[in-house]
């Protein structure tokens, strides 16, 4: 099993665990803990929703915005690490 496969097994769809793991290497990832915690139910609870567990439109819209925020954060951080330049986005 490769290193990245072991990490994925540890986090098992838990975005907070993934952010915590990343923050062990780069403390900047602590900035996304709150948004990651909001999104966790979408990877488990809502995977097979019942009539009572379907998120409403506003919560879904908010979650999409948080997802975009995290994706942009990660892409920006990767670019910063690769180029050594900050504020590329």
C-alpha positions in Angstrom: 0.0 0.0 0.0 1.4 3.4 -1.0 1.7 6.3 1.4 -1.3 8.3 -0.1 -3.5 5.2 0.1 -2.8 4.9 3.8 -3.8 8.5 4.3 -7.0 8.1 2.4 -7.9 5.1 4.5 -7.3 7.1 7.7 -9.5 10.0 6.6 -12.3 7.8 5.1 -14.5 10.6 3.6 -14.0 12.8 6.7 -12.9 16.3 5.5 -12.1 17.5 9.0 -9.7 14.6 9.4 -8.2 15.3 6.0 -7.7 19.0 6.9 -6.2 18.0 10.2 -3.8 15.6 8.4 -2.8 18.4 6.0 -2.4 20.9 8.8 0.3 18.6 10.4 2.4 19.5 7.3 1.1 23.0 6.7 -0.8 24.9 9.5 -2.5 27.1 6.9 -5.0 24.2 6.4 -6.5 24.9 9.8 -8.3 27.8 8.1 -10.7 25.2 6.4 -11.7 23.2 9.5 -15.0 25.0 9.9 -16.1 24.6 6.3 -14.9 21.0 6.2 -17.0 20.2 9.2 -20.1 21.7 7.5 -19.5 19.6 4.5 -18.9 16.2 6.2 -22.6 15.2 6.3 -22.8 15.5 2.5 -20.2 12.7 2.1 -22.0 10.3 4.5 -25.4 11.3 5.8 -26.8 12.5 2.5 -25.3 9.8 0.4 -28.4 7.7 0.6 -31.0 10.3 1.8 -34.5 9.6 3.1 -37.3 12.0 2.9 -36.3 13.5 6.2 -32.6 13.8 5.4 -32.6 15.8 2.2 -30.9 19.1 2.7 -32.9 22.2 1.7 -32.0 24.5 -1.2 -30.3 27.2 0.9 -28.1 24.6 2.9 -27.2 23.0 -0.4 -26.3 26.3 -2.0 -24.2 27.3 1.1 -22.4 23.9 0.9 -21.5 24.4 -2.7 -20.0 27.8 -1.8 -18.0 26.2 1.0 -16.8 23.5 -1.4 -15.7 26.1 -3.9 -13.9 28.0 -1.1 -12.0 24.8 -0.1 -11.1 23.8 -3.6 -9.8 27.4 -4.4 -7.9 27.4 -1.1 -6.2 24.1 -2.0 -5.4 25.1 -5.6 -4.0 28.4 -4.4 -1.8 26.6 -1.7 -0.5 24.1 -4.3 0.4 27.0 -6.7 2.1 28.9 -3.9 4.2 25.8 -2.9 5.1 25.0 -6.5 6.1 28.6 -7.5 7.1 30.1 -4.2 4.8 33.1 -5.0 1.9 34.1 -2.9 -1.4 35.7 -4.0 -1.5 34.2 -7.4 -5.3 33.9 -7.3 
